[in-house]
Amino acid sequence: MQPKEADATTEWETIEELFAALESPLLAYAFRLVRDAGVAEDMVQDAFMKLHAQFALVTQPRRWLYRTVHNQSLNHLRQAGKVVPLAGPAGDGEETATGETRDASPWPDEVLARWEGIDLVRTGVAGLDERGRELVRLRFHEELSYAEISERTGLKVGHVGYLLHHALKTIGDGLARNGLVP
């Protein structure tokens, strides 16, 4: 690790400020990885304790904390026997060089990216107005057609399409801002 430069501008001057800003997001991140609130809390606390011991040396504390929690999560999952080591990248269901069949389940980083994407979509939907959320729910949760949504809501079919288009565009813009879609 590189020592902090004297003239470097940091977002957080103290570990207390850093803790106040990042505790909740780190807990959510750890929970998404290990699916156990108690373990997630222990990991975040441990990460902050490790950072506290070397706070003056860490140049990017936010990145350092997320990487530490990520690594702790992988270690926890390995120890719990939840991560199965794969022989290597082979096609789904193909035999590897050793004659074993590769597990067709996605890699852990692919699962994590999917969870983060789902969370961003949920956040986008939650940011819509009540009518927009209801239209998205009817269209995608109940899988109703525009005509069926029109009957339920009293809106014209064209207006349903217009409102859904703008609701989905709002969600898509949020995903683009977070780098999930181009």
N, C-alpha and C positions, 0 to 999 in steps of 0.2 A: 504494500500500500504506500501511496505517496503522501507525504505530509501536506497539510493545507498550506497554500501560499498566503502570505501576509495580506496581499492586496486582493485576494479572491473574494468575490461577493457571494455570500451564502444566503440561501433562503431562510435558514433557521440559525439563530445565534446560539441557542441552547438546546440541550437534549429534551428539556421540558416542552419547548415550543414544537419540536419535532414529534414528540410523543402525542401532544394534543392534536396535531395535524394529521398524523398517520396511523394512530392506534386503530380506529374504526375501519379504515380501508384495508389495513393489514389483516385484521381479524376476519373480515369478509373474504379476503383472498385466501387465507389459510383454511378457512372453513370450506371454501369451494374445492380445495385440494384434498383435504382429509375427511371431510364430512363428519367431523366430531368437534363440537364447540369447545369442550374441555381441552382437548389436544391442541386445537387452534389457539386458545388463550395461552396455554403453556409455551407454545412455539413463539408467539409474538412477544411474550414477556422475556423469554430467553434471548430472542434476537435483540431486544432493546438493552438487556443486561450486557450482552457481548459488545454492542455498539458503545455503551457507556464506558466500557473499559478502554476503548480505543477511539473515542469520539474525535479527538484532536488529529488523528491520522487519516480518517476517512474523508475523502474529498467529495463523494457523492452519497450522502447518508441515505437518501430515499432509495436509490438503486441498490445500495448495499443491503438495506433492510429487506427489500423484496427478494433479492437473490438469496439471502440467508434463510428467510421463511420458505422459499421455494425448495432449497436444498434440504432443510429440515423436514419438509413434507415428504420429499422423495425418500429420505432415510426412514421416516416413520412408516411409509407404505411398504418399503422393502422389508423392514423388520416385521411388519404385520402380515407379510406374505401376500399382499394384495397386488404387487407388481410382479408379473411373470417375465423373467428375462427371455427375450426372443433370440433365436439363432442368428438372425440377420435379416436384412430386407429381401424378402422373396415375395412373389405374387400371392394373392389370397388363395389359400388352400394348396399351394404348390409345395412340392417336397424340397427341402433344403439339401445342401451337399451331404449332410449326414443321414439323409433318408427320412428325417422327421417332417411332419406337416406343420407349416407355420400357422400360428394363431392368427385368425382373420380379424381380430378385434383391433380397433385403432390404437395408435401409439399414445402414451400419456399426454404429450404436448398437443396432439390433435384433439383429445378430449377436453383439455384445458381451454384451448382456443374456442371450441364449441360452447363450453359453459360461459365463457366471457362474452361471446357473441349473443347467446340467449339472454344473458343479463342486460346487455346493452339494448336489445330489442325490447325487453320488458320495461326498461327505464324509458325508452322512447314512447312506448304505448302509454305509460303512466303520465308522461308529459303532455299528452293530448287532452283536449277538453272532453267533457263527459260524453257529448254526442259522438265525437270521434272514437273514443274508447268503445262505446256501445256498438258502433258500426263495425269496427275491427273485430270485436268479439263475435258479433252475429255472422260476419263473413268467414272468419278463419277458425273460430272455435266451434260454432254450430254448423258451419259449412253451408250457409244459406245462399241462394242466388240473389242477385240484385232485386229481382221481382219479389222474392219472398221477404227480403229486408224491407222493401217498399211497402208491402202489405202490413208488416208488423209495426213500422214506424210512422206510416202515413206520409212519408216523403215520396216524391216522384222518383221513378227508376233512374232517370238521368241525374237527378240531384244526389241520389245515393252514390252513383258512380263518381260524380264530381267530388263529393265529400271524402269518399274512400281514397280517391287519387291523391288529394291533398294531405290526408292523414298519413298515407304510406310515404309520400314525398317527404314529409316532416320527419318521419322515423328514419328514412334513408339518408337524409341530410345529417342527422345525428350520428348514424353509423359511419358515414364518410368522414365526419369531423374526428371520430375516434380511430380512423384508419382501418376499419373493418372491411369497407368496400371502397373501390376506387371512385 
